[in-house]
Amino acid sequence: MWLSILGYSGISATLFVILVVCVSAVLYRGRRKERYSPLNHFISELGELGVSRGARLFNTALVIGGLLLLPFIVGLGIALNHLIGWLGMLAGIISGLALSAVGIFPMNNLEAHSKAAMTFFRAGLAMIVLFGLAILLQPAESRAIPPWANFISLLATLSYASFILLSHPKDTTQNELDTLDPANEKERPVFWLLPALEWAVFFSTVMWLFSMALLVNSV
């Protein structure tokens, strides 16, 4: 029963964030009055105060959504009942708190925002990899999550890893602030790989959370 409750908390938190992201994207008008596009806008641009009309709604949703995910992450770690799963739970807690921090520190405070965002990406990658290993190591007679769920974990892992690698500055004179700041682009390209990969992280994380929550509910 308690696993089902925690599973539904994960589903509710994810749906809440999806809804607010969609509303914020519809309301968005950029510095050049352009509409929002996941092909060339970072997700965090939806929370840029003074630019995004839905910024306060978006940032508040990140704070609340990150906190609402914590009970589900803890429940998943307990359900897997393995040291690696508990480590995944710890990484997930850090990731959830970092997600809330992204909302507390929007793009207007780019240094703090970038630290919070990259903590979310790195901890999120660690969470999914560790939970994936814990799923593989479950005893056959007492599986909380079926092994095939790791196909979704693999998709999310590739998305996170690709974004982290691409966001790492190739020039030693630069840092992550430079790669994550759209103001450094003289002309926003029609298709920009880094924001597109960030959206791949978003969608694969949503798939992962929904899948894990539904599968835990089916136990």
C-alpha positions in Angstrom: 0.0 0.0 0.0 2.7 2.5 1.0 4.6 1.8 -2.3 1.5 2.6 -4.3 1.1 5.9 -2.4 4.7 6.8 -3.0 4.3 5.8 -6.7 1.3 8.1 -7.1 3.3 10.9 -5.5 6.0 10.5 -8.2 3.3 10.5 -10.9 1.6 13.6 -9.4 4.9 15.5 -9.1 5.8 14.7 -12.7 2.4 15.7 -14.1 2.5 18.9 -12.1 5.9 19.9 -13.6 4.8 18.9 -17.1 1.7 21.0 -16.9 3.5 24.1 -15.7 6.3 23.7 -18.3 3.7 23.6 -21.0 1.8 26.6 -19.7 5.0 28.6 -19.3 6.1 27.7 -22.8 2.8 29.0 -24.3 3.1 32.2 -22.4 6.8 32.8 -23.3 8.0 35.6 -25.4 11.7 36.1 -25.7 13.9 39.2 -25.8 13.2 39.4 -29.5 9.5 38.6 -29.0 10.1 35.1 -30.3 7.9 32.2 -29.2 9.4 29.4 -27.2 10.9 26.4 -29.1 12.5 23.3 -27.5 14.7 23.2 -30.5 16.7 26.3 -29.6 15.7 27.4 -26.1 16.9 26.1 -22.8 14.3 24.9 -20.3 15.6 27.3 -17.7 14.7 30.3 -20.0 11.1 29.7 -19.0 12.1 30.9 -15.5 14.0 34.0 -16.5 12.5 36.9 -14.6 11.8 40.0 -16.6 11.7 38.0 -19.9 9.4 34.9 -19.4 5.8 35.9 -18.5 5.4 32.6 -16.7 8.7 32.8 -14.8 7.4 32.9 -11.3 4.9 30.1 -12.0 7.7 28.0 -13.6 10.2 28.6 -10.8 7.7 27.9 -8.1 6.8 24.6 -9.8 10.4 23.5 -9.9 10.8 24.1 -6.2 7.6 22.3 -5.3 8.1 19.5 -7.9 11.7 18.8 -6.7 10.4 18.4 -3.1 7.4 16.3 -4.2 9.7 13.8 -5.9 11.7 13.0 -2.8 9.2 10.6 -1.1 9.0 8.6 -4.4 12.8 8.4 -4.7 13.1 7.3 -1.1 10.3 4.7 -1.6 12.0 3.4 -4.8 15.3 3.0 -2.9 13.6 1.1 -0.1 11.7 -1.1 -2.6 14.9 -2.2 -4.3 16.4 -3.0 -0.9 20.1 -3.0 -2.1 23.1 -1.0 -1.2 23.4 0.2 -4.7 19.7 1.2 -4.7 20.3 3.1 -1.5 23.1 5.0 -3.1 20.8 5.7 -6.0 18.3 7.0 -3.5 20.9 9.3 -2.1 21.8 10.6 -5.6 18.1 11.0 -6.3 17.6 13.1 -3.1 20.4 15.4 -4.2 18.9 15.6 -7.7 15.5 16.5 -6.3 16.9 19.2 -4.0 19.0 20.6 -6.9 15.9 20.8 -9.0 14.2 22.9 -6.3 17.4 25.0 -6.2 17.1 25.7 -9.9 13.7 27.3 -9.2 15.2 29.3 -6.3 18.0 30.6 -8.4 16.6 31.4 -11.9 18.8 32.4 -14.9 19.0 35.9 -13.6 21.5 34.6 -11.1 23.4 32.6 -13.7 26.3 31.4 -11.5 24.2 29.9 -8.8 21.7 28.7 -11.3 24.3 26.9 -13.4 25.7 25.2 -10.3 22.2 24.0 -9.2 21.4 22.9 -12.8 24.6 20.9 -13.3 24.2 19.3 -9.8 20.8 18.2 -11.0 22.1 16.7 -14.2 25.1 14.9 -12.6 23.1 13.6 -9.6 20.3 12.6 -11.9 22.7 10.6 -14.1 24.1 8.9 -11.0 20.6 8.2 -9.7 19.4 6.5 -12.9 22.7 4.5 -13.3 22.7 3.3 -9.7 18.9 2.4 -9.7 19.5 0.6 -13.0 22.2 -1.5 -11.4 20.0 -2.2 -8.4 17.2 -3.4 -10.7 19.6 -5.8 -12.4 20.8 -7.2 -9.1 17.4 -7.9 -7.6 16.7 -11.5 -6.5 14.5 -13.2 -9.2 12.0 -14.2 -6.5 11.4 -10.8 -5.1 11.6 -8.2 -7.9 10.1 -4.8 -7.3 11.0 -3.6 -10.9 11.3 -5.9 -13.9 14.7 -5.9 -15.6 13.3 -4.7 -19.0 12.6 -1.3 -17.3 16.4 -0.7 -17.8 15.8 0.0 -21.5 14.2 3.3 -20.3 17.0 3.8 -17.9 19.5 3.4 -20.8 17.7 6.0 -22.8 17.8 8.5 -19.9 21.4 7.7 -19.2 22.4 8.5 -22.8 20.5 11.8 -22.7 22.1 12.9 -19.4 25.6 11.8 -20.4 25.3 13.5 -23.8 24.1 16.8 -22.3 26.8 16.8 -19.6 29.6 16.0 -22.1 28.4 18.7 -24.6 28.0 21.4 -21.9 31.6 20.9 -20.8 33.6 23.7 -22.3 36.1 22.7 -24.9 38.1 25.9 -24.6 40.1 26.1 -21.3 39.3 29.8 -21.1 35.6 29.1 -20.8 33.5 27.6 -18.1 30.0 26.0 -17.9 28.5 29.5 -17.5 29.6 30.3 -21.0 28.0 27.2 -22.6 24.7 27.5 -20.7 24.2 31.3 -21.3 22.1 31.9 -24.4 23.3 35.6 -24.3 26.7 34.4 -25.6 25.1 33.4 -28.9 25.1 36.4 -31.3 22.3 34.7 -33.3 20.1 32.0 -31.9 20.3 29.1 -34.4 17.1 27.4 -35.7 18.4 24.2 -34.2 20.7 24.3 -31.2 22.0 20.9 -30.0 22.6 21.7 -26.4 19.1 22.9 -25.5 17.6 20.1 -27.6 19.6 17.6 -25.5 18.4 19.3 -22.4 14.9 18.6 -23.6 15.9 15.0 -24.3 16.9 14.8 -20.6 13.5 16.2 -19.6 11.5 13.8 -21.7 13.6 10.7 -20.9 13.4 11.6 -17.1 9.6 12.0 -17.4 9.4 8.5 -19.1 11.7 7.1 -16.4 9.7 8.5 -13.5 6.4 7.4 -14.9 7.6 3.9 -15.7 9.2 3.4 -12.3 6.1 4.8 -10.5 3.7 2.6 -12.5 5.8 -0.5 -12.1 6.2 0.0 -8.3 2.4 0.4 -8.2 2.0 -3.0 -9.9 4.0 -4.9 -7.3 
